Amino acid sequence: MKRTLIIGYGNPLRGDDAAGQKVCIEIERWKMAGVYTLPAAQLTPELAGEVAAADQVVFVDAARVRGLRICTLTPEYSCQVHTHHLRPGGLLALAELLYQTVPPALMVQVPAREFLCGAPLSPIAQRGTENA
């Protein structure tokens, strides 16, 4: 059975930024065989092992987009080194460097508008998380 990893990330204390984690938590409730979820505040280098162990990865995050957006991802190699957070492509590149494997990956961007501390999900982000 294929192992699908869903990483929903964002700050749950900053309004719509919680959308990625909310999608991840909802999918976890479905208890689908072969689907593993990982809600995270941010993408960190420590996640490279989880990514490398998956047969496919789906990243879910809030974004300033008009509607739900889904695109394929490839490893992103750059000279910039961030010790505490990565972009999805950077995490894929790190998995490839450390574990010599990179699974197929998708990015799901949930439409978001409100990122204020303590704010609830906006109506557009709420609809986006349901659609995602």
WOHUMO-V671542 format. One record per pair of residues at least 12 apart in sequence whose C-alpha atoms are under 8 Angstrom apart, sorted by the first residue. I is the first residue (numbers start at 1). GAP is how many residues later the second one is. D is the distance in whole Angstrom. If there is no record, write none. Layout:
BEGIN
I&GAP&D + I&GAP&D
END
This chain:
BEGIN
1&33&6 + 2&32&6 + 2&52&8 + 2&53&6 + 2&54&8 + 3&31&5 + 3&32&6 + 3&33&7 + 3&51&5 + 3&52&5 + 3&53&7 + 4&30&6 + 4&31&5 + 4&32&6 + 4&50&6 + 4&51&6 + 4&52&5 + 4&53&6 + 4&54&8 + 5&30&6 + 5&31&5 + 5&32&6 + 5&33&7 + 5&45&8 + 5&46&7 + 5&49&6 + 5&50&8 + 5&51&6 + 5&52&5 + 5&53&6 + 6&18&7 + 6&29&7 + 6&30&6 + 6&31&5 + 6&32&6 + 6&51&6 + 6&52&5 + 6&53&6 + 6&54&7 + 7&13&8 + 7&14&8 + 7&17&7 + 7&30&6 + 7&31&5 + 7&32&6 + 7&33&7 + 7&50&7 + 7&51&6 + 7&52&5 + 7&53&6 + 8&12&4 + 8&13&4 + 8&14&7 + 8&15&7 + 8&16&5 + 8&29&8 + 8&30&6 + 8&31&5 + 8&32&6 + 8&51&6 + 8&52&5 + 8&53&6 + 9&12&5 + 9&30&6 + 9&31&5 + 9&32&5 + 9&33&6 + 9&34&7 + 9&50&8 + 9&51&6 + 9&52&6 + 10&30&7 + 10&31&5 + 10&32&6 + 10&51&6 + 10&52&7 + 11&30&5 + 11&31&8 + 12&29&7 + 13&104&6 + 13&105&5 + 13&106&7 + 14&100&8 + 14&101&5 + 14&102&5 + 14&103&4 + 14&104&6 + 14&105&6 + 14&106&8 + 15&99&6 + 15&100&5 + 15&101&6 + 15&102&6 + 15&103&6 + 15&104&4 + 15&105&5 + 15&106&5 + 15&107&7 + 16&46&7 + 16&96&5 + 16&97&7 + 16&98&5 + 16&99&6 + 16&103&8 + 16&104&7 + 16&105&5 + 16&106&6 + 16&109&6 + 17&44&7 + 17&45&5 + 17&95&7 + 17&97&8 + 17&98&6 + 18&44&7 + 18&103&7 + 19&41&8 + 19&42&6 + 19&43&6 + 19&91&7 + 19&102&8 + 19&106&7 + 19&107&8 + 19&110&6 + 20&19&8 + 20&40&5 + 20&41&4 + 20&42&6 + 20&90&7 + 20&109&8 + 21&18&5 + 21&19&7 + 21&20&8 + 21&39&8 + 21&40&8 + 22&107&7 + 23&37&7 + 23&106&6 + 23&107&8 + 23&109&7 + 24&13&6 + 24&14&7 + 24&15&6 + 24&36&8 + 25&12&7 + 25&14&7 + 42&43&6 + 42&44&8 + 43&41&8 + 43&42&5 + 43&43&5 + 43&44&7 + 43&45&7 + 43&48&7 + 44&39&8 + 44&40&6 + 44&41&5 + 44&42&6 + 44&47&8 + 45&38&7 + 45&39&7 + 45&40&7 + 45&41&7 + 45&46&7 + 45&49&7 + 47&44&7 + 48&43&6 + 48&44&7 + 48&46&6 + 48&47&5 + 48&50&8 + 49&46&6 + 49&50&7 + 51&40&8 + 51&41&7 + 51&44&6 + 51&51&8 + 51&52&7 + 52&40&8 + 52&43&5 + 52&44&7 + 52&47&6 + 52&49&6 + 52&50&6 + 52&51&7 + 54&49&7 + 55&48&5 + 55&49&7 + 56&47&5 + 56&48&5 + 56&49&6 + 57&46&7 + 57&47&6 + 57&48&5 + 57&49&6 + 58&47&6 + 58&48&5 + 58&49&6 + 58&50&7 + 59&29&7 + 59&46&8 + 59&47&6 + 59&48&5 + 59&49&6 + 60&47&6 + 60&48&5 + 60&49&6 + 60&50&7 + 61&46&8 + 61&47&6 + 61&48&5 + 61&49&6 + 62&47&6 + 62&48&5 + 62&49&6 + 62&50&6 + 62&63&8 + 63&46&6 + 63&47&6 + 63&48&5 + 63&49&5 + 63&50&8 + 64&47&6 + 64&48&5 + 64&49&6 + 65&44&8 + 65&45&7 + 65&46&5 + 65&47&7 + 66&45&6 + 67&43&7 + 67&44&5 + 67&61&7 + 68&40&7 + 68&41&6 + 68&42&5 + 68&43&6 + 68&60&6 + 68&63&8 + 68&64&7 + 69&38&8 + 69&39&6 + 69&40&5 + 69&41&7 + 69&42&8 + 70&36&7 + 70&37&6 + 70&38&5 + 70&39&6 + 71&35&6 + 71&36&5 + 71&37&7 + 72&32&8 + 72&33&6 + 72&34&4 + 72&35&6 + 73&15&8 + 73&16&6 + 73&31&8 + 73&32&5 + 73&33&5 + 73&34&7 + 74&15&6 + 74&18&7 + 74&19&8 + 74&30&8 + 74&31&7 + 75&14&4 + 75&15&6 + 75&16&7 + 75&17&5 + 75&18&4 + 75&21&8 + 75&27&8 + 76&13&5 + 76&14&5 + 76&16&7 + 76&17&6 + 77&12&8 + 77&13&6 + 77&16&6 + 78&12&8 + 88&19&8 + 108&24&7 + 110&15&7 + 110&18&5 + 110&19&6 + 110&22&7 + 111&13&6 + 111&14&6 + 111&17&6 + 112&12&6 + 112&13&5 + 113&12&7
END
